[in-house]
Amino acid sequence: MTLIKCPECEIEVSDQAPACNGCGYPLSDLANEDITETVNGVEINITQLIAAHKDRVDCIKTIRKKTGYGLAEAKDAFDEICMRNFGDVDPY
Ligand SMILES: [Zn+2]
């Protein structure tokens, strides 16, 4: 289970919840939508990437392989994507 931020009232709620338990905002569609990002011209499904790996270091390794980025570039790209989507550099 992961916590996501309600886009309406910004409290943290389970991604499994059908609606925000604070304000009732419907979350089911939001939780099912995969996050895709373009990194160095390569489209990466971030939701699947995170689900398929055990930690962020593994995700960064895969981003390096897919994009040809160096370690620092891949790490920066992943940090930025995580901060923007999850509000934290570590999505685990
Ligand atoms: Zn809410």
PDB file of the backbone (N, CA, C, O) and the ligand in Angstrom, with CONECT records:
HET     ZN  A 101       1
ATOM      1  N   MET A   1       0.842  -1.205   0.000  1.00  0.00           N
ATOM      2  CA  MET A   1       0.000   0.000   0.000  1.00  0.00           C
ATOM      3  C   MET A   1       0.871   1.246   0.000  1.00  0.00           C
ATOM      4  O   MET A   1       1.866   1.319   0.721  1.00  0.00           O
ATOM      5  N   THR A   2       0.501   2.199  -0.791  1.00  0.00           N
ATOM      6  CA  THR A   2       1.239   3.460  -0.856  1.00  0.00           C
ATOM      7  C   THR A   2       0.306   4.591  -0.452  1.00  0.00           C
ATOM      8  O   THR A   2      -0.909   4.516  -0.639  1.00  0.00           O
ATOM      9  N   LEU A   3       0.891   5.628   0.101  1.00  0.00           N
ATOM     10  CA  LEU A   3       0.088   6.806   0.406  1.00  0.00           C
ATOM     11  C   LEU A   3       0.217   7.812  -0.732  1.00  0.00           C
ATOM     12  O   LEU A   3       1.314   8.098  -1.211  1.00  0.00           O
ATOM     13  N   ILE A   4      -0.907   8.332  -1.142  1.00  0.00           N
ATOM     14  CA  ILE A   4      -0.892   9.379  -2.162  1.00  0.00           C
ATOM     15  C   ILE A   4      -1.520  10.627  -1.558  1.00  0.00           C
ATOM     16  O   ILE A   4      -2.248  10.552  -0.568  1.00  0.00           O
ATOM     17  N   LYS A   5      -1.238  11.751  -2.151  1.00  0.00           N
ATOM     18  CA  LYS A   5      -1.776  13.011  -1.650  1.00  0.00           C
ATOM     19  C   LYS A   5      -3.080  13.317  -2.367  1.00  0.00           C
ATOM     20  O   LYS A   5      -3.137  13.307  -3.596  1.00  0.00           O
ATOM     21  N   CYS A   6      -4.115  13.586  -1.605  1.00  0.00           N
ATOM     22  CA  CYS A   6      -5.389  13.980  -2.202  1.00  0.00           C
ATOM     23  C   CYS A   6      -5.187  15.301  -2.944  1.00  0.00           C
ATOM     24  O   CYS A   6      -4.692  16.263  -2.357  1.00  0.00           O
ATOM     25  N   PRO A   7      -5.560  15.365  -4.221  1.00  0.00           N
ATOM     26  CA  PRO A   7      -5.338  16.597  -4.984  1.00  0.00           C
ATOM     27  C   PRO A   7      -6.253  17.736  -4.527  1.00  0.00           C
ATOM     28  O   PRO A   7      -6.012  18.903  -4.837  1.00  0.00           O
ATOM     29  N   GLU A   8      -7.286  17.385  -3.797  1.00  0.00           N
ATOM     30  CA  GLU A   8      -8.248  18.392  -3.363  1.00  0.00           C
ATOM     31  C   GLU A   8      -7.841  19.022  -2.027  1.00  0.00           C
ATOM     32  O   GLU A   8      -7.704  20.242  -1.932  1.00  0.00           O
ATOM     33  N   CYS A   9      -7.649  18.196  -1.001  1.00  0.00           N
ATOM     34  CA  CYS A   9      -7.367  18.751   0.329  1.00  0.00           C
ATOM     35  C   CYS A   9      -5.935  18.466   0.788  1.00  0.00           C
ATOM     36  O   CYS A   9      -5.521  18.933   1.850  1.00  0.00           O
ATOM     37  N   GLU A  10      -5.176  17.703  -0.006  1.00  0.00           N
ATOM     38  CA  GLU A  10      -3.748  17.449   0.213  1.00  0.00           C
ATOM     39  C   GLU A  10      -3.397  16.629   1.451  1.00  0.00           C
ATOM     40  O   GLU A  10      -2.240  16.629   1.872  1.00  0.00           O
ATOM     41  N   ILE A  11      -4.377  15.924   2.051  1.00  0.00           N
ATOM     42  CA  ILE A  11      -4.017  14.994   3.115  1.00  0.00           C
ATOM     43  C   ILE A  11      -3.553  13.693   2.456  1.00  0.00           C
ATOM     44  O   ILE A  11      -3.858  13.439   1.290  1.00  0.00           O
ATOM     45  N   GLU A  12      -2.811  12.870   3.209  1.00  0.00           N
ATOM     46  CA  GLU A  12      -2.326  11.617   2.641  1.00  0.00           C
ATOM     47  C   GLU A  12      -3.361  10.522   2.849  1.00  0.00           C
ATOM     48  O   GLU A  12      -3.860  10.309   3.954  1.00  0.00           O
ATOM     49  N   VAL A  13      -3.670   9.830   1.746  1.00  0.00           N
ATOM     50  CA  VAL A  13      -4.645   8.745   1.807  1.00  0.00           C
ATOM     51  C   VAL A  13      -4.083   7.530   1.076  1.00  0.00           C
ATOM     52  O   VAL A  13      -3.183   7.657   0.246  1.00  0.00           O
ATOM     53  N   SER A  14      -4.613   6.366   1.385  1.00  0.00           N
ATOM     54  CA  SER A  14      -4.177   5.131   0.731  1.00  0.00           C
ATOM     55  C   SER A  14      -4.528   5.177  -0.748  1.00  0.00           C
ATOM     56  O   SER A  14      -5.594   5.659  -1.132  1.00  0.00           O
ATOM     57  N   ASP A  15      -3.602   4.663  -1.585  1.00  0.00           N
ATOM     58  CA  ASP A  15      -3.911   4.603  -3.021  1.00  0.00           C
ATOM     59  C   ASP A  15      -4.971   3.543  -3.314  1.00  0.00           C
ATOM     60  O   ASP A  15      -5.489   3.469  -4.428  1.00  0.00           O
ATOM     61  N   GLN A  16      -5.288   2.726  -2.316  1.00  0.00           N
ATOM     62  CA  GLN A  16      -6.328   1.710  -2.472  1.00  0.00           C
ATOM     63  C   GLN A  16      -7.723   2.284  -2.190  1.00  0.00           C
ATOM     64  O   GLN A  16      -8.734   1.701  -2.583  1.00  0.00           O
ATOM     65  N   ALA A  17      -7.762   3.418  -1.515  1.00  0.00           N
ATOM     66  CA  ALA A  17      -9.055   3.992  -1.145  1.00  0.00           C
ATOM     67  C   ALA A  17      -9.784   4.511  -2.379  1.00  0.00           C
ATOM     68  O   ALA A  17      -9.175   5.159  -3.230  1.00  0.00           O
ATOM     69  N   PRO A  18     -11.086   4.231  -2.484  1.00  0.00           N
ATOM     70  CA  PRO A  18     -11.835   4.693  -3.653  1.00  0.00           C
ATOM     71  C   PRO A  18     -12.052   6.211  -3.645  1.00  0.00           C
ATOM     72  O   PRO A  18     -12.251   6.836  -4.687  1.00  0.00           O
ATOM     73  N   ALA A  19     -12.007   6.784  -2.430  1.00  0.00           N
ATOM     74  CA  ALA A  19     -12.202   8.234  -2.313  1.00  0.00           C
ATOM     75  C   ALA A  19     -11.414   8.729  -1.114  1.00  0.00           C
ATOM     76  O   ALA A  19     -11.111   7.956  -0.205  1.00  0.00           O
ATOM     77  N   CYS A  20     -11.079  10.015  -1.105  1.00  0.00           N
ATOM     78  CA  CYS A  20     -10.365  10.626   0.015  1.00  0.00           C
ATOM     79  C   CYS A  20     -11.223  10.531   1.266  1.00  0.00           C
ATOM     80  O   CYS A  20     -12.410  10.856   1.239  1.00  0.00           O
ATOM     81  N   ASN A  21     -10.608  10.075   2.382  1.00  0.00           N
ATOM     82  CA  ASN A  21     -11.415   9.978   3.605  1.00  0.00           C
ATOM     83  C   ASN A  21     -11.543  11.326   4.318  1.00  0.00           C
ATOM     84  O   ASN A  21     -12.254  11.438   5.317  1.00  0.00           O
ATOM     85  N   GLY A  22     -10.863  12.335   3.810  1.00  0.00           N
ATOM     86  CA  GLY A  22     -11.006  13.681   4.375  1.00  0.00           C
ATOM     87  C   GLY A  22     -12.110  14.471   3.694  1.00  0.00           C
ATOM     88  O   GLY A  22     -12.977  15.041   4.356  1.00  0.00           O
ATOM     89  N   CYS A  23     -12.073  14.502   2.357  1.00  0.00           N
ATOM     90  CA  CYS A  23     -13.023  15.372   1.641  1.00  0.00           C
ATOM     91  C   CYS A  23     -13.918  14.621   0.671  1.00  0.00           C
ATOM     92  O   CYS A  23     -14.823  15.214   0.083  1.00  0.00           O
ATOM     93  N   GLY A  24     -13.679  13.312   0.491  1.00  0.00           N
ATOM     94  CA  GLY A  24     -14.549  12.524  -0.379  1.00  0.00           C
ATOM     95  C   GLY A  24     -14.191  12.601  -1.854  1.00  0.00           C
ATOM     96  O   GLY A  24     -14.925  12.080  -2.695  1.00  0.00           O
ATOM     97  N   TYR A  25     -13.078  13.240  -2.181  1.00  0.00           N
ATOM     98  CA  TYR A  25     -12.655  13.347  -3.585  1.00  0.00           C
ATOM     99  C   TYR A  25     -12.423  11.950  -4.166  1.00  0.00           C
ATOM    100  O   TYR A  25     -11.718  11.152  -3.548  1.00  0.00           O
ATOM    101  N   PRO A  26     -12.991  11.627  -5.330  1.00  0.00           N
ATOM    102  CA  PRO A  26     -12.818  10.288  -5.888  1.00  0.00           C
ATOM    103  C   PRO A  26     -11.381  10.042  -6.342  1.00  0.00           C
ATOM    104  O   PRO A  26     -10.831  10.814  -7.127  1.00  0.00           O
ATOM    105  N   LEU A  27     -10.777   8.960  -5.844  1.00  0.00           N
ATOM    106  CA  LEU A  27      -9.359   8.703  -6.104  1.00  0.00           C
ATOM    107  C   LEU A  27      -9.124   7.489  -6.978  1.00  0.00           C
ATOM    108  O   LEU A  27      -8.001   7.283  -7.438  1.00  0.00           O
ATOM    109  N   SER A  28     -10.133   6.685  -7.221  1.00  0.00           N
ATOM    110  CA  SER A  28      -9.907   5.415  -7.914  1.00  0.00           C
ATOM    111  C   SER A  28      -9.283   5.615  -9.292  1.00  0.00           C
ATOM    112  O   SER A  28      -8.376   4.873  -9.669  1.00  0.00           O
ATOM    113  N   ASP A  29      -9.749   6.593 -10.040  1.00  0.00           N
ATOM    114  CA  ASP A  29      -9.198   6.838 -11.372  1.00  0.00           C
ATOM    115  C   ASP A  29      -7.747   7.264 -11.278  1.00  0.00           C
ATOM    116  O   ASP A  29      -6.894   6.827 -12.050  1.00  0.00           O
ATOM    117  N   LEU A  30      -7.493   8.127 -10.312  1.00  0.00           N
ATOM    118  CA  LEU A  30      -6.163   8.685 -10.108  1.00  0.00           C
ATOM    119  C   LEU A  30      -5.160   7.588  -9.788  1.00  0.00           C
ATOM    120  O   LEU A  30      -4.056   7.563 -10.333  1.00  0.00           O
ATOM    121  N   ALA A  31      -5.558   6.669  -8.886  1.00  0.00           N
ATOM    122  CA  ALA A  31      -4.652   5.613  -8.442  1.00  0.00           C
ATOM    123  C   ALA A  31      -4.341   4.633  -9.567  1.00  0.00           C
ATOM    124  O   ALA A  31      -3.260   4.047  -9.608  1.00  0.00           O
ATOM    125  N   ASN A  32      -5.292   4.459 -10.476  1.00  0.00           N
ATOM    126  CA  ASN A  32      -5.088   3.486 -11.547  1.00  0.00           C
ATOM    127  C   ASN A  32      -4.288   4.044 -12.718  1.00  0.00           C
ATOM    128  O   ASN A  32      -3.846   3.298 -13.592  1.00  0.00           O
ATOM    129  N   GLU A  33      -4.109   5.345 -12.728  1.00  0.00           N
ATOM    130  CA  GLU A  33      -3.421   5.947 -13.854  1.00  0.00           C
ATOM    131  C   GLU A  33      -1.906   5.854 -13.656  1.00  0.00           C
ATOM    132  O   GLU A  33      -1.374   6.328 -12.652  1.00  0.00           O
ATOM    133  N   ASP A  34      -1.227   5.247 -14.609  1.00  0.00           N
ATOM    134  CA  ASP A  34       0.220   5.137 -14.521  1.00  0.00           C
ATOM    135  C   ASP A  34       0.882   6.491 -14.796  1.00  0.00           C
ATOM    136  O   ASP A  34       0.403   7.288 -15.602  1.00  0.00           O
ATOM    137  N   ILE A  35       1.979   6.718 -14.109  1.00  0.00           N
ATOM    138  CA  ILE A  35       2.761   7.925 -14.352  1.00  0.00           C
ATOM    139  C   ILE A  35       3.810   7.605 -15.412  1.00  0.00           C
ATOM    140  O   ILE A  35       4.628   6.706 -15.217  1.00  0.00           O
ATOM    141  N   THR A  36       3.797   8.317 -16.510  1.00  0.00           N
ATOM    142  CA  THR A  36       4.848   8.135 -17.511  1.00  0.00           C
ATOM    143  C   THR A  36       5.620   9.445 -17.650  1.00  0.00           C
ATOM    144  O   THR A  36       5.046  10.534 -17.646  1.00  0.00           O
ATOM    145  N   GLU A  37       6.931   9.303 -17.771  1.00  0.00           N
ATOM    146  CA  GLU A  37       7.803  10.466 -17.903  1.00  0.00           C
ATOM    147  C   GLU A  37       8.761  10.235 -19.051  1.00  0.00           C
ATOM    148  O   GLU A  37       9.166   9.103 -19.317  1.00  0.00           O
ATOM    149  N   THR A  38       9.123  11.309 -19.728  1.00  0.00           N
ATOM    150  CA  THR A  38      10.120  11.199 -20.785  1.00  0.00           C
ATOM    151  C   THR A  38      11.473  11.627 -20.221  1.00  0.00           C
ATOM    152  O   THR A  38      11.649  12.761 -19.774  1.00  0.00           O
ATOM    153  N   VAL A  39      12.427  10.690 -20.255  1.00  0.00           N
ATOM    154  CA  VAL A  39      13.771  10.944 -19.737  1.00  0.00           C
ATOM    155  C   VAL A  39      14.755  10.776 -20.888  1.00  0.00           C
ATOM    156  O   VAL A  39      14.864   9.693 -21.464  1.00  0.00           O
ATOM    157  N   ASN A  40      15.463  11.833 -21.220  1.00  0.00           N
ATOM    158  CA  ASN A  40      16.420  11.811 -22.337  1.00  0.00           C
ATOM    159  C   ASN A  40      15.770  11.281 -23.616  1.00  0.00           C
ATOM    160  O   ASN A  40      16.392  10.545 -24.383  1.00  0.00           O
ATOM    161  N   GLY A  41      14.518  11.665 -23.832  1.00  0.00           N
ATOM    162  CA  GLY A  41      13.814  11.267 -25.052  1.00  0.00           C
ATOM    163  C   GLY A  41      13.194   9.878 -25.004  1.00  0.00           C
ATOM    164  O   GLY A  41      12.560   9.449 -25.967  1.00  0.00           O
ATOM    165  N   VAL A  42      13.374   9.161 -23.871  1.00  0.00           N
ATOM    166  CA  VAL A  42      12.828   7.814 -23.738  1.00  0.00           C
ATOM    167  C   VAL A  42      11.637   7.853 -22.781  1.00  0.00           C
ATOM    168  O   VAL A  42      11.752   8.354 -21.663  1.00  0.00           O
ATOM    169  N   GLU A  43      10.502   7.329 -23.216  1.00  0.00           N
ATOM    170  CA  GLU A  43       9.331   7.329 -22.344  1.00  0.00           C
ATOM    171  C   GLU A  43       9.427   6.175 -21.352  1.00  0.00           C
ATOM    172  O   GLU A  43       9.620   5.020 -21.730  1.00  0.00           O
ATOM    173  N   ILE A  44       9.287   6.516 -20.079  1.00  0.00           N
ATOM    174  CA  ILE A  44       9.399   5.502 -19.026  1.00  0.00           C
ATOM    175  C   ILE A  44       8.125   5.512 -18.189  1.00  0.00           C
ATOM    176  O   ILE A  44       7.674   6.560 -17.726  1.00  0.00           O
ATOM    177  N   ASN A  45       7.549   4.305 -18.003  1.00  0.00           N
ATOM    178  CA  ASN A  45       6.388   4.172 -17.141  1.00  0.00           C
ATOM    179  C   ASN A  45       6.898   4.080 -15.701  1.00  0.00           C
ATOM    180  O   ASN A  45       7.366   3.031 -15.258  1.00  0.00           O
ATOM    181  N   ILE A  46       6.798   5.190 -14.987  1.00  0.00           N
ATOM    182  CA  ILE A  46       7.367   5.298 -13.643  1.00  0.00           C
ATOM    183  C   ILE A  46       6.631   4.388 -12.658  1.00  0.00           C
ATOM    184  O   ILE A  46       7.247   3.787 -11.778  1.00  0.00           O
ATOM    185  N   THR A  47       5.319   4.293 -12.813  1.00  0.00           N
ATOM    186  CA  THR A  47       4.522   3.442 -11.922  1.00  0.00           C
ATOM    187  C   THR A  47       4.996   1.990 -12.010  1.00  0.00           C
ATOM    188  O   THR A  47       5.195   1.327 -10.992  1.00  0.00           O
ATOM    189  N   GLN A  48       5.174   1.505 -13.253  1.00  0.00           N
ATOM    190  CA  GLN A  48       5.620   0.120 -13.452  1.00  0.00           C
ATOM    191  C   GLN A  48       7.079  -0.061 -13.031  1.00  0.00           C
ATOM    192  O   GLN A  48       7.456  -1.097 -12.483  1.00  0.00           O
ATOM    193  N   LEU A  49       7.891   0.962 -13.296  1.00  0.00           N
ATOM    194  CA  LEU A  49       9.303   0.915 -12.926  1.00  0.00           C
ATOM    195  C   LEU A  49       9.439   0.703 -11.416  1.00  0.00           C
ATOM    196  O   LEU A  49      10.192  -0.161 -10.967  1.00  0.00           O
ATOM    197  N   ILE A  50       8.710   1.491 -10.650  1.00  0.00           N
ATOM    198  CA  ILE A  50       8.782   1.402  -9.194  1.00  0.00           C
ATOM    199  C   ILE A  50       8.234   0.057  -8.711  1.00  0.00           C
ATOM    200  O   ILE A  50       8.784  -0.555  -7.795  1.00  0.00           O
ATOM    201  N   ALA A  51       7.150  -0.393  -9.335  1.00  0.00           N
ATOM    202  CA  ALA A  51       6.539  -1.662  -8.933  1.00  0.00           C
ATOM    203  C   ALA A  51       7.463  -2.847  -9.214  1.00  0.00           C
ATOM    204  O   ALA A  51       7.431  -3.845  -8.495  1.00  0.00           O
ATOM    205  N   ALA A  52       8.285  -2.735 -10.260  1.00  0.00           N
ATOM    206  CA  ALA A  52       9.116  -3.863 -10.686  1.00  0.00           C
ATOM    207  C   ALA A  52      10.475  -3.913  -9.977  1.00  0.00           C
ATOM    208  O   ALA A  52      11.218  -4.878 -10.153  1.00  0.00           O
ATOM    209  N   HIS A  53      10.805  -2.911  -9.196  1.00  0.00           N
ATOM    210  CA  HIS A  53      12.105  -2.855  -8.536  1.00  0.00           C
ATOM    211  C   HIS A  53      11.946  -2.815  -7.028  1.00  0.00           C
ATOM    212  O   HIS A  53      10.883  -2.484  -6.502  1.00  0.00           O
ATOM    213  N   LYS A  54      13.053  -3.166  -6.329  1.00  0.00           N
ATOM    214  CA  LYS A  54      12.932  -3.251  -4.878  1.00  0.00           C
ATOM    215  C   LYS A  54      13.299  -1.942  -4.167  1.00  0.00           C
ATOM    216  O   LYS A  54      12.861  -1.699  -3.042  1.00  0.00           O
ATOM    217  N   ASP A  55      14.092  -1.115  -4.819  1.00  0.00           N
ATOM    218  CA  ASP A  55      14.399   0.188  -4.216  1.00  0.00           C
ATOM    219  C   ASP A  55      14.791   1.200  -5.298  1.00  0.00           C
ATOM    220  O   ASP A  55      14.870   0.871  -6.482  1.00  0.00           O
ATOM    221  N   ARG A  56      15.031   2.429  -4.862  1.00  0.00           N
ATOM    222  CA  ARG A  56      15.266   3.497  -5.830  1.00  0.00           C
ATOM    223  C   ARG A  56      16.586   3.320  -6.585  1.00  0.00           C
ATOM    224  O   ARG A  56      16.721   3.764  -7.725  1.00  0.00           O
ATOM    225  N   VAL A  57      17.566   2.662  -5.933  1.00  0.00           N
ATOM    226  CA  VAL A  57      18.860   2.436  -6.595  1.00  0.00           C
ATOM    227  C   VAL A  57      18.655   1.560  -7.835  1.00  0.00           C
ATOM    228  O   VAL A  57      19.237   1.809  -8.890  1.00  0.00           O
ATOM    229  N   ASP A  58      17.811   0.523  -7.684  1.00  0.00           N
ATOM    230  CA  ASP A  58      17.484  -0.346  -8.818  1.00  0.00           C
ATOM    231  C   ASP A  58      16.769   0.422  -9.930  1.00  0.00           C
ATOM    232  O   ASP A  58      17.041   0.217 -11.113  1.00  0.00           O
ATOM    233  N   CYS A  59      15.857   1.302  -9.538  1.00  0.00           N
ATOM    234  CA  CYS A  59      15.137   2.119 -10.527  1.00  0.00           C
ATOM    235  C   CYS A  59      16.125   2.977 -11.313  1.00  0.00           C
ATOM    236  O   CYS A  59      16.026   3.098 -12.534  1.00  0.00           O
ATOM    237  N   ILE A  60      17.073   3.566 -10.600  1.00  0.00           N
ATOM    238  CA  ILE A  60      18.059   4.446 -11.241  1.00  0.00           C
ATOM    239  C   ILE A  60      18.929   3.645 -12.222  1.00  0.00           C
ATOM    240  O   ILE A  60      19.257   4.125 -13.308  1.00  0.00           O
ATOM    241  N   LYS A  61      19.299   2.413 -11.823  1.00  0.00           N
ATOM    242  CA  LYS A  61      20.082   1.548 -12.719  1.00  0.00           C
ATOM    243  C   LYS A  61      19.325   1.291 -14.018  1.00  0.00           C
ATOM    244  O   LYS A  61      19.899   1.355 -15.105  1.00  0.00           O
ATOM    245  N   THR A  62      18.023   0.998 -13.894  1.00  0.00           N
ATOM    246  CA  THR A  62      17.213   0.722 -15.080  1.00  0.00           C
ATOM    247  C   THR A  62      17.068   1.975 -15.938  1.00  0.00           C
ATOM    248  O   THR A  62      17.103   1.892 -17.166  1.00  0.00           O
ATOM    249  N   ILE A  63      16.907   3.128 -15.304  1.00  0.00           N
ATOM    250  CA  ILE A  63      16.821   4.385 -16.061  1.00  0.00           C
ATOM    251  C   ILE A  63      18.128   4.608 -16.843  1.00  0.00           C
ATOM    252  O   ILE A  63      18.101   5.056 -17.989  1.00  0.00           O
ATOM    253  N   ARG A  64      19.257   4.293 -16.217  1.00  0.00           N
ATOM    254  CA  ARG A  64      20.550   4.429 -16.913  1.00  0.00           C
ATOM    255  C   ARG A  64      20.594   3.556 -18.151  1.00  0.00           C
ATOM    256  O   ARG A  64      21.007   3.997 -19.224  1.00  0.00           O
ATOM    257  N   LYS A  65      20.158   2.290 -17.990  1.00  0.00           N
ATOM    258  CA  LYS A  65      20.165   1.340 -19.108  1.00  0.00           C
ATOM    259  C   LYS A  65      19.260   1.817 -20.239  1.00  0.00           C
ATOM    260  O   LYS A  65      19.631   1.768 -21.411  1.00  0.00           O
ATOM    261  N   LYS A  66      18.064   2.281 -19.866  1.00  0.00           N
ATOM    262  CA  LYS A  66      17.073   2.660 -20.871  1.00  0.00           C
ATOM    263  C   LYS A  66      17.447   3.950 -21.597  1.00  0.00           C
ATOM    264  O   LYS A  66      17.189   4.092 -22.792  1.00  0.00           O
ATOM    265  N   THR A  67      18.056   4.888 -20.872  1.00  0.00           N
ATOM    266  CA  THR A  67      18.254   6.225 -21.441  1.00  0.00           C
ATOM    267  C   THR A  67      19.686   6.492 -21.868  1.00  0.00           C
ATOM    268  O   THR A  67      19.938   7.424 -22.633  1.00  0.00           O
ATOM    269  N   GLY A  68      20.637   5.682 -21.383  1.00  0.00           N
ATOM    270  CA  GLY A  68      22.036   5.944 -21.673  1.00  0.00           C
ATOM    271  C   GLY A  68      22.623   7.039 -20.790  1.00  0.00           C
ATOM    272  O   GLY A  68      23.757   7.470 -20.998  1.00  0.00           O
ATOM    273  N   TYR A  69      21.852   7.485 -19.810  1.00  0.00           N
ATOM    274  CA  TYR A  69      22.342   8.498 -18.878  1.00  0.00           C
ATOM    275  C   TYR A  69      23.452   7.940 -17.980  1.00  0.00           C
ATOM    276  O   TYR A  69      23.504   6.737 -17.720  1.00  0.00           O
ATOM    277  N   GLY A  70      24.323   8.813 -17.517  1.00  0.00           N
ATOM    278  CA  GLY A  70      25.296   8.454 -16.493  1.00  0.00           C
ATOM    279  C   GLY A  70      24.606   8.384 -15.146  1.00  0.00           C
ATOM    280  O   GLY A  70      23.431   8.729 -15.019  1.00  0.00           O
ATOM    281  N   LEU A  71      25.347   7.932 -14.133  1.00  0.00           N
ATOM    282  CA  LEU A  71      24.752   7.740 -12.812  1.00  0.00           C
ATOM    283  C   LEU A  71      24.160   9.037 -12.248  1.00  0.00           C
ATOM    284  O   LEU A  71      23.023   9.054 -11.777  1.00  0.00           O
ATOM    285  N   ALA A  72      24.940  10.117 -12.301  1.00  0.00           N
ATOM    286  CA  ALA A  72      24.487  11.382 -11.723  1.00  0.00           C
ATOM    287  C   ALA A  72      23.249  11.917 -12.442  1.00  0.00           C
ATOM    288  O   ALA A  72      22.320  12.421 -11.811  1.00  0.00           O
ATOM    289  N   GLU A  73      23.253  11.797 -13.783  1.00  0.00           N
ATOM    290  CA  GLU A  73      22.115  12.284 -14.566  1.00  0.00           C
ATOM    291  C   GLU A  73      20.859  11.465 -14.281  1.00  0.00           C
ATOM    292  O   GLU A  73      19.774  12.019 -14.106  1.00  0.00           O
ATOM    293  N   ALA A  74      21.013  10.141 -14.234  1.00  0.00           N
ATOM    294  CA  ALA A  74      19.870   9.258 -13.985  1.00  0.00           C
ATOM    295  C   ALA A  74      19.305   9.503 -12.582  1.00  0.00           C
ATOM    296  O   ALA A  74      18.091   9.531 -12.382  1.00  0.00           O
ATOM    297  N   LYS A  75      20.212   9.680 -11.621  1.00  0.00           N
ATOM    298  CA  LYS A  75      19.784   9.923 -10.245  1.00  0.00           C
ATOM    299  C   LYS A  75      19.034  11.254 -10.154  1.00  0.00           C
ATOM    300  O   LYS A  75      17.973  11.340  -9.536  1.00  0.00           O
ATOM    301  N   ASP A  76      19.602  12.290 -10.779  1.00  0.00           N
ATOM    302  CA  ASP A  76      18.946  13.606 -10.766  1.00  0.00           C
ATOM    303  C   ASP A  76      17.567  13.545 -11.415  1.00  0.00           C
ATOM    304  O   ASP A  76      16.604  14.125 -10.912  1.00  0.00           O
ATOM    305  N   ALA A  77      17.485  12.829 -12.548  1.00  0.00           N
ATOM    306  CA  ALA A  77      16.208  12.725 -13.255  1.00  0.00           C
ATOM    307  C   ALA A  77      15.182  11.997 -12.394  1.00  0.00           C
ATOM    308  O   ALA A  77      14.028  12.415 -12.301  1.00  0.00           O
ATOM    309  N   PHE A  78      15.613  10.898 -11.763  1.00  0.00           N
ATOM    310  CA  PHE A  78      14.683  10.119 -10.945  1.00  0.00           C
ATOM    311  C   PHE A  78      14.267  10.910  -9.698  1.00  0.00           C
ATOM    312  O   PHE A  78      13.097  10.905  -9.318  1.00  0.00           O
ATOM    313  N   ASP A  79      15.227  11.584  -9.068  1.00  0.00           N
ATOM    314  CA  ASP A  79      14.909  12.433  -7.904  1.00  0.00           C
ATOM    315  C   ASP A  79      13.861  13.478  -8.264  1.00  0.00           C
ATOM    316  O   ASP A  79      12.901  13.705  -7.527  1.00  0.00           O
ATOM    317  N   GLU A  80      14.068  14.103  -9.406  1.00  0.00           N
ATOM    318  CA  GLU A  80      13.175  15.177  -9.832  1.00  0.00           C
ATOM    319  C   GLU A  80      11.768  14.637 -10.100  1.00  0.00           C
ATOM    320  O   GLU A  80      10.773  15.242  -9.702  1.00  0.00           O
ATOM    321  N   ILE A  81      11.701  13.483 -10.782  1.00  0.00           N
ATOM    322  CA  ILE A  81      10.410  12.856 -11.097  1.00  0.00           C
ATOM    323  C   ILE A  81       9.691  12.480  -9.796  1.00  0.00           C
ATOM    324  O   ILE A  81       8.491  12.714  -9.654  1.00  0.00           O
ATOM    325  N   CYS A  82      10.438  11.891  -8.846  1.00  0.00           N
ATOM    326  CA  CYS A  82       9.825  11.465  -7.584  1.00  0.00           C
ATOM    327  C   CYS A  82       9.359  12.648  -6.755  1.00  0.00           C
ATOM    328  O   CYS A  82       8.272  12.617  -6.176  1.00  0.00           O
ATOM    329  N   MET A  83      10.179  13.692  -6.696  1.00  0.00           N
ATOM    330  CA  MET A  83       9.781  14.886  -5.940  1.00  0.00           C
ATOM    331  C   MET A  83       8.497  15.459  -6.515  1.00  0.00           C
ATOM    332  O   MET A  83       7.592  15.843  -5.773  1.00  0.00           O
ATOM    333  N   ARG A  84       8.420  15.515  -7.835  1.00  0.00           N
ATOM    334  CA  ARG A  84       7.281  16.125  -8.514  1.00  0.00           C
ATOM    335  C   ARG A  84       6.017  15.274  -8.351  1.00  0.00           C
ATOM    336  O   ARG A  84       4.921  15.806  -8.175  1.00  0.00           O
ATOM    337  N   ASN A  85       6.183  13.939  -8.411  1.00  0.00           N
ATOM    338  CA  ASN A  85       4.998  13.071  -8.369  1.00  0.00           C
ATOM    339  C   ASN A  85       4.633  12.594  -6.971  1.00  0.00           C
ATOM    340  O   ASN A  85       3.457  12.385  -6.672  1.00  0.00           O
ATOM    341  N   PHE A  86       5.635  12.421  -6.115  1.00  0.00           N
ATOM    342  CA  PHE A  86       5.373  11.816  -4.807  1.00  0.00           C
ATOM    343  C   PHE A  86       5.741  12.732  -3.648  1.00  0.00           C
ATOM    344  O   PHE A  86       5.433  12.419  -2.498  1.00  0.00           O
ATOM    345  N   GLY A  87       6.400  13.868  -3.930  1.00  0.00           N
ATOM    346  CA  GLY A  87       6.806  14.790  -2.877  1.00  0.00           C
ATOM    347  C   GLY A  87       7.974  14.272  -2.056  1.00  0.00           C
ATOM    348  O   GLY A  87       8.224  14.768  -0.957  1.00  0.00           O
ATOM    349  N   ASP A  88       8.708  13.261  -2.584  1.00  0.00           N
ATOM    350  CA  ASP A  88       9.831  12.658  -1.865  1.00  0.00           C
ATOM    351  C   ASP A  88      10.758  12.040  -2.911  1.00  0.00           C
ATOM    352  O   ASP A  88      10.279  11.536  -3.927  1.00  0.00           O
ATOM    353  N   VAL A  89      12.085  12.067  -2.684  1.00  0.00           N
ATOM    354  CA  VAL A  89      12.993  11.448  -3.658  1.00  0.00           C
ATOM    355  C   VAL A  89      12.921   9.925  -3.606  1.00  0.00           C
ATOM    356  O   VAL A  89      13.270   9.247  -4.572  1.00  0.00           O
ATOM    357  N   ASP A  90      12.464   9.388  -2.465  1.00  0.00           N
ATOM    358  CA  ASP A  90      12.354   7.938  -2.341  1.00  0.00           C
ATOM    359  C   ASP A  90      10.888   7.510  -2.346  1.00  0.00           C
ATOM    360  O   ASP A  90      10.165   7.763  -1.382  1.00  0.00           O
ATOM    361  N   PRO A  91      10.443   6.858  -3.431  1.00  0.00           N
ATOM    362  CA  PRO A  91       9.032   6.473  -3.516  1.00  0.00           C
ATOM    363  C   PRO A  91       8.695   5.212  -2.721  1.00  0.00           C
ATOM    364  O   PRO A  91       7.536   4.796  -2.694  1.00  0.00           O
ATOM    365  N   TYR A  92       9.705   4.584  -2.063  1.00  0.00           N
ATOM    366  CA  TYR A  92       9.436   3.327  -1.345  1.00  0.00           C
ATOM    367  C   TYR A  92       9.105   3.553   0.129  1.00  0.00           C
ATOM    368  O   TYR A  92       8.857   2.594   0.860  1.00  0.00           O
TER     369      TYR A  92
HETATM  370 ZN    ZN A 101      -9.221  15.094   0.200  1.00  0.00          ZN2+
END
